[in-house]
Amino acid sequence: MTGSPIQAVVFDWAGTMIDFGCRAPVMALRDVFAATGIEISETEARADMGRAKRDHVRALLAMPRIAGLWTELHGVVSTETDVDRLHDAVEPKMRAAARDCAKLIPGAAELAADLRAQGVKIGSTTGYTRPMMADILPLAASQGYAPDVVVCAGETAQGRPSPLMMWKALVELGAWPARACVKVDDAVVGIGEGLEVGAWTVGLSASGNGVGLEQGVLAILPAAERVARIEASAKALRDAGAHYVVESVADLGPVLADIASRIACGEAPR
């Protein structure tokens, strides 16, 4: 099938197309903070997920509990120099963790192939820096996913939830208008990014940061707990303004078909 009215779909990476459960950033951030003598919880590590990693480190240092521990340990409040030092320490750990978590989420390769068959351009934005993505890109390509454009943290003046990375992706793709484009993300800040651009937004509730579990672990949870965790994640994405929420990229096909129909009828996202 060709000629979709959707001009481009811009995907996030971890928790959206790779790394079911969005585990890599959590591992790297907890390791780096532990090395400073401060243990951070998984909940704290996930609170600002999706932001550029320098912004993410800065947000962690600003959390009252962590800020208090930092001051107690170092005798002074953290500074931008500390942000730089921790970010520099995160980068190699992120690269290693991301390399180990680069398996495509089921359905990702098939969806990408279907979009290409329809003539839809494929872009991506990420809170990872270019060095963090160095091993991920060839690993993803070897599994069948190679977006036309990759915009990384640090390549625009601001990261998410600003629209700058997605705007850059659309410019490089030559895709417009934004009302005929779609942002797909598992993180709340990624939905904010898509809304700021003026695109359709789709949140992924089960495969990403909101649940935060590997696929096999999620599958063996008691049914009631599994449903509750996915619903809580979905609610956060809906509250952030997502136009649609599905569990994973494997469920995107019908949603994209619906969006295509609405675009063809002249409807714009609100």
C-alpha positions, 0 to 999 in steps of 0.5 A, a space after each residue: 500500500 502507498 500514499 498514506 496521508 501521514 507524512 512522518 512518524 517520529 519514534 523515541 528509542 528506549 521503551 518505545 522501539 528498543 529496551 522493553 521496560 526502558 532499563 538501560 538509563 536506570 542502570 546507568 544513573 543508579 551506578 553513577 550516583 552510587 559511585 558518589 556515595 548516594 543511592 537513588 531509587 528506581 522511582 527517582 531515576 525514572 521520574 524525569 525519564 525522556 529528558 536529555 541525560 544532562 537535564 536528567 542528572 540536574 533534575 535528580 540533583 534537585 530532588 529534595 532527598 538527593 540534594 540533602 544527601 549531597 549537601 550532607 556528603 559534600 558540605 556544599 550544594 551541587 553545582 553545574 560542575 557536578 552536573 558536568 562531572 556526573 553526566 560525563 560519568 553517565 555517558 560511558 555507562 549509558 553506552 554499555 547499558 544501552 548496548 546490552 538493552 538494544 533488542 528491538 521490542 516485538 513488532 518494531 521491525 514489522 511496523 517500520 517495514 509497513 510504514 516504508 511500504 506506505 511511503 511514510 518517513 521515519 524519524 527518531 528523537 532521544 534523550 541519549 547523546 550521539 556517543 550513547 547511540 553509537 552501538 545502538 544504531 547498528 544493532 537496531 539496523 541489524 534487527 530491521 530498524 533504521 530510521 531515516 533521521 536520528 536526533 540526539 540530546 545535545 544536538 538542539 538548544 534544548 531537549 524535551 519537552 521542548 519541540 526542538 528535537 522533533 522540529 529538527 527531525 521533521 526539517 531533515 525529513 522534509 516532512 510537513 505539515 506537523 498536523 500530518 505527522 505522528 510522535 510515538 513515545 513511552 515517556 510523558 515528556 515525549 508526549 509533551 514534545 509531540 504536542 508542542 510540535 502540533 503533531 498527533 501523539 501516541 503513548 505506549 503504556 506497557 513497554 516503557 518507563 511507566 511500567 519499567 519491567 522487562 517483557 518476561 517479568 511483566 508477563 508473569 505478574 499476577 493479572 490484576 497487578 499487571 493490569 493495574 500497572 499498565 493502566 497507571 502508566 496509560 493514565 499518566 500518558 493520557 493526562 499528559 495529553 496523548 491522543 491515543 494510548 496503546 500498550 506497545 509498538 506492536 499495537 500501533 497499526 490500527 491507531 495509525 490507520 485511524 490517524 491517517 483517516 482523520 488526516 484524510 478528512 482534514 482533521 488536525 490534532 487538538 
